[in-house]
Amino acid sequence: MILNNKSMKPIYVQIAEWLEVEILNDHIKEEERIFSQYQLADMFTINPSTAAKGLNILADENIVYKKRGLGMFVSPNAKQYILTKRRNQILGQMIEALVIEAKRLDVSESELIRMIQQARAESEENLR
């Protein structure tokens, strides 16, 4: 992953989101040790304190936890927590924006649902 310096999101938030994706994709599993702030700093050529802020976001949400002297580890049920959080936050925001735009464009509810179903079918076909 390459961090986006032009993004409105701070680098430490991008680090936290990248680690969440790594957990969702099973590249880092529950109860497994994750990268240290210094490893992340080297990987992304950033300040270690910026990487630490990203790790702290995940620790504050109980996605990761510290084992004294051993580092940070992925919490049990972290993947399910991330899935729920992203469904509620990210999809919720996207759906709200979609509904508002559909109303502006005078797209009916049934037409919007049909469009979503068509897009989903096409995306599933592309994943095969």
Sequence and secondary structure as in RCSB ss.txt:
>XXXX:A:sequence
MILNNKSMKPIYVQIAEWLEVEILNDHIKEEERIFSQYQLADMFTINPSTAAKGLNILADENIVYKKRGLGMFVS
PNAKQYILTKRRNQILGQMIEALVIEAKRLDVSESELIRMIQQARAESEENLR
>XXXX:A:secstr
    TTSSS HHHHHHHHHHHHHHTTSS TT B   HHHHHHHHT  HHHHHHHHHHHHHTTSEEEETTTEEEE 
TTHHHHHHHHHIIIIIHHHHHHHHHHHHHTT  HHHHHHHHHHHHHHHHHHH 
